[in-house]
Amino acid sequence: MNNNVRAILLTISGSFFAVLMEALVRAAQYDSNVYTIGFLRFFFGLVIIFPYLIKNNFTTYKTKNLKFYLVRGACNIPVMILGFGALVYVPFEQFKAMHFLSPIIVVLLSFIIFREKIYMFRILALIVGFVGMLIIVRPGFVDFNIGTIMILVSLTFWSFIIILSKFVSKDDSPITMVTYQYTLMTIFALPLAIYFWQMPSINSIIYVFCAAISGTILHLSLNLAYKYADLSVTQPIWFSGLIFGSAFGYFIFNEIPDLWTWIGGIVVFSSVLIITYKEKDKKDNKENNKINSINS
């Protein structure tokens, strides 16, 4: 299995656990607020990985990219507040669909900042996925409310976070990246949580703890995927989250997707198939060329 295919599979895993985390956070906010739940999500995440930190004598904190982690942590605060907060304003599948504007921004930024090659099939996969998202959101036909604005601002910050994560992944391990994210977010979110504290129920605490587990798997999967492949490879795969989001919205929140959501979902899934097939085909061609050059 080549590195690009590994990255694709890791991104699909991350996409699933991202949706699961968001569903659990949404459920946890029924009797608490975004500041309390957001803080607990990262605090519980730090608790989950703490035994590993002790076992390794906290060497996980060794890095030369501290300033980048601080910037990433600062960007994560509006992502947490606006992203988690928007979950209570918009249907779940619409929430996921709008987040698929982020891959477009990320691929463009990766080309500008990292000079990554953008092959035609990667551009095609992005376009197909974006069209699928538009079919679901249907601008001008779906309400544009405060939740929509919150999502747009949140995903702008999230796009920069992905770029920063890709940059530090060259030097640091996935667990180091997660450790700094959880540590800094726990510290940064604590003052807001204290000021706006709203005691959650036992059920909400269970939900947010499970969200922390899902989030940890999500970030470890993505951070490892960043090491294996370019952002232009992994970002179109995020469109697969729309399928997961529609399923969770239907089975958990009783939100019945309309016909356009299913049509858009099929189009989105097509973008994933395009890039997965072409990346495998590109790898096979490279291997065949190497064999031919050796034989000649």
C-alpha positions in Angstrom: 0.0 0.0 0.0 1.5 3.3 -1.0 1.6 6.4 1.2 -1.1 8.3 -0.6 -3.6 5.4 -0.2 -2.6 5.2 3.5 -3.3 8.9 3.8 -6.7 8.5 2.1 -7.7 5.7 4.4 -6.6 7.7 7.5 -8.5 10.7 6.3 -11.7 8.7 5.8 -11.2 7.4 9.4 -10.7 10.9 10.6 -13.8 12.1 8.7 -15.9 9.5 10.4 -14.7 10.3 13.9 -15.0 14.0 13.2 -18.7 13.5 12.6 -19.1 11.2 15.6 -17.4 13.8 17.8 -19.6 16.6 16.5 -22.7 14.6 17.0 -21.7 13.9 20.6 -20.8 17.5 21.3 -24.2 18.6 19.9 -26.0 16.1 22.2 -23.9 17.3 25.2 -25.0 21.0 24.6 -28.7 20.2 25.2 -28.3 21.1 28.9 -25.0 23.1 28.9 -23.3 25.8 26.8 -20.5 25.7 24.2 -17.9 27.2 26.6 -18.3 24.5 29.2 -18.6 21.6 26.7 -15.7 22.9 24.6 -13.4 23.1 27.6 -14.4 19.7 28.8 -13.9 18.2 25.4 -10.2 19.2 25.3 -9.6 18.6 29.1 -10.9 15.1 28.8 -8.7 14.6 25.7 -5.7 15.6 27.8 -6.8 13.2 30.5 -7.0 10.4 28.0 -3.4 10.8 26.7 -2.0 11.7 30.1 -0.9 8.1 31.0 1.1 8.1 27.7 2.8 11.4 28.6 3.8 10.0 32.0 5.1 6.8 30.5 7.3 8.8 28.2 8.5 11.2 30.9 6.7 14.1 29.1 9.3 14.0 26.3 6.3 14.4 23.9 6.5 18.1 24.6 9.9 18.4 23.0 9.6 20.5 19.9 11.1 23.4 18.0 7.7 24.6 16.8 6.3 26.0 20.0 5.4 29.4 18.4 3.4 27.6 15.7 1.5 25.6 18.3 0.7 28.8 20.2 -0.7 30.3 17.0 -2.6 27.2 16.2 -4.1 27.1 19.7 -5.2 30.7 19.4 -6.9 29.9 16.1 -8.6 26.9 17.7 -10.6 29.0 20.2 -12.9 30.6 17.6 -13.1 27.2 15.8 -14.3 25.7 19.1 -16.7 28.4 20.0 -18.2 29.1 16.6 -18.0 25.5 15.2 -19.5 23.8 18.3 -21.9 26.6 18.8 -23.3 26.4 15.3 -24.3 22.8 15.9 -27.4 23.9 17.7 -28.5 26.3 14.9 -28.4 24.3 11.7 -29.3 20.7 10.6 -26.5 18.3 11.0 -26.0 17.4 7.3 -26.0 21.1 6.4 -23.4 21.7 9.1 -21.2 19.1 7.5 -21.9 20.2 4.0 -20.8 23.8 4.7 -17.6 22.6 6.2 -16.5 21.2 2.8 -15.6 24.7 1.7 -12.5 24.3 3.9 -10.8 21.7 1.5 -11.0 24.3 -1.3 -9.3 26.9 0.8 -6.7 24.4 2.1 -5.7 23.2 -1.3 -5.3 26.7 -2.6 -3.2 27.7 0.5 -1.1 24.5 0.2 -0.3 25.5 -3.4 0.7 29.0 -2.4 2.6 28.2 0.8 4.1 24.7 0.2 4.2 24.8 -3.6 2.5 21.5 -3.7 1.7 20.0 -7.1 -2.0 20.2 -7.9 -2.7 17.5 -10.5 -5.8 17.8 -12.7 -7.5 14.8 -11.1 -7.1 16.4 -7.7 -8.7 19.6 -9.0 -11.5 17.6 -10.5 -12.1 15.8 -7.2 -12.4 19.1 -5.4 -14.7 20.5 -8.0 -17.0 17.4 -8.0 -17.0 17.5 -4.2 -17.8 21.2 -4.1 -20.7 20.7 -6.6 -22.1 18.0 -4.4 -21.9 20.4 -1.4 -23.8 23.1 -3.4 -26.5 20.6 -4.3 -27.1 20.0 -0.6 -26.8 23.6 0.7 -28.5 25.1 -2.4 -27.6 28.8 -1.8 -30.6 31.0 -2.1 -33.0 28.2 -1.2 -31.7 27.3 2.3 -31.9 29.8 5.1 -28.8 31.9 5.7 -28.9 32.4 9.5 -26.5 33.1 12.4 -25.4 29.4 12.4 -24.3 29.7 8.8 -22.2 32.8 9.5 -20.6 31.0 12.5 -19.7 28.1 10.4 -18.1 30.2 7.7 -15.9 32.1 10.1 -15.0 28.9 12.0 -14.0 27.0 8.8 -11.8 29.9 7.8 -9.8 29.6 11.0 -9.8 25.8 10.6 -8.2 26.0 7.2 -5.3 27.9 8.7 -5.0 25.3 11.4 -4.7 22.5 8.8 -1.9 24.5 7.1 -0.1 25.0 10.4 -0.6 21.3 11.2 0.9 20.2 7.9 3.9 22.5 8.5 4.8 21.1 12.0 4.1 17.5 10.9 7.5 17.6 9.1 9.3 17.7 12.5 6.9 16.4 15.1 5.0 13.1 15.7 1.2 12.9 15.6 1.1 12.4 19.4 3.2 15.6 19.9 0.8 17.6 17.8 -2.2 16.3 19.7 -0.5 16.8 23.0 0.1 20.5 22.3 -3.4 21.0 21.0 -5.0 19.5 24.1 -2.7 21.2 26.5 -3.0 24.7 25.0 -6.7 24.4 24.3 -7.3 23.4 27.9 -5.4 26.4 29.1 -6.9 28.9 26.6 -10.5 27.6 27.1 -10.4 27.5 30.9 -11.0 31.3 31.6 -14.1 31.2 29.3 -15.4 28.0 30.9 -15.0 29.5 34.4 -16.8 32.7 33.4 -19.7 31.0 31.5 -19.8 27.8 33.5 -23.0 25.9 33.2 -23.0 22.6 35.1 -23.7 19.7 32.6 -25.7 16.6 33.5 -24.2 13.2 33.9 -25.4 12.3 30.4 -23.7 15.4 28.9 -20.4 14.5 30.7 -20.5 11.0 29.2 -21.3 12.4 25.8 -18.4 14.9 25.9 -16.0 12.3 27.2 -16.9 10.0 24.3 -16.4 13.1 22.1 -12.9 13.5 23.5 -12.1 9.8 22.6 -13.5 10.3 19.0 -11.6 13.6 18.7 -8.3 12.0 19.8 -8.7 9.3 17.1 -9.6 12.0 14.6 -6.5 14.2 15.2 -4.1 11.2 15.4 -5.5 10.0 12.1 -5.2 13.3 10.4 -1.8 14.2 11.8 -0.5 10.9 10.5 -2.1 11.4 7.1 -0.3 14.8 6.9 3.0 12.9 7.1 2.1 10.5 4.3 0.7 12.8 1.6 0.1 16.3 0.3 -2.8 18.3 1.5 -4.2 18.3 -2.1 -4.5 14.5 -1.8 -6.2 14.4 1.6 -8.6 17.4 1.5 -11.0 16.0 -1.1 -11.5 13.0 1.1 -13.1 15.2 3.7 -16.2 15.3 1.5 -16.9 11.8 2.6 -18.0 13.3 6.0 -21.2 14.4 4.3 -22.3 10.8 4.0 -21.6 10.2 7.7 -23.2 13.5 8.7 -26.4 12.6 6.8 -26.6 9.2 8.4 -25.9 10.6 11.9 -28.5 13.3 11.4 -31.1 10.7 10.4 -30.5 8.0 12.9 -29.6 10.2 16.0 -31.3 13.5 15.5 -34.3 12.4 13.4 -33.4 14.9 10.7 -34.6 13.4 7.4 -32.4 14.3 4.5 -34.3 15.4 1.4 -33.8 14.1 -2.1 -31.2 16.8 -2.9 -29.1 15.7 0.1 -28.9 12.2 -1.2 -28.1 13.4 -4.8 -25.4 15.7 -3.4 -24.1 12.8 -1.2 -23.7 10.6 -4.3 -21.8 13.4 -6.1 -19.6 14.0 -3.0 -18.8 10.3 -2.8 -17.8 10.3 -6.4 -15.1 12.8 -5.6 -13.6 10.4 -3.1 -13.7 7.5 -5.6 -12.0 9.7 -8.3 -9.0 10.7 -6.1 -8.6 7.2 -4.5 -8.6 5.5 -7.9 -6.3 8.0 -9.6 -3.8 8.0 -6.7 -3.5 4.2 -6.9 -3.2 4.4 -10.6 -0.5 7.1 -10.4 1.5 4.9 -8.0 1.1 1.8 -10.2 2.4 3.8 -13.2 5.5 5.0 -11.2 6.3 1.4 -10.2 5.9 0.2 -13.7 8.2 2.9 -15.0 10.8 2.0 -12.4 10.6 -1.7 -13.5 10.9 -0.8 -17.1 13.9 1.5 -16.5 15.7 -1.3 -14.6 14.9 -3.8 -17.3 16.2 -1.5 -20.0 
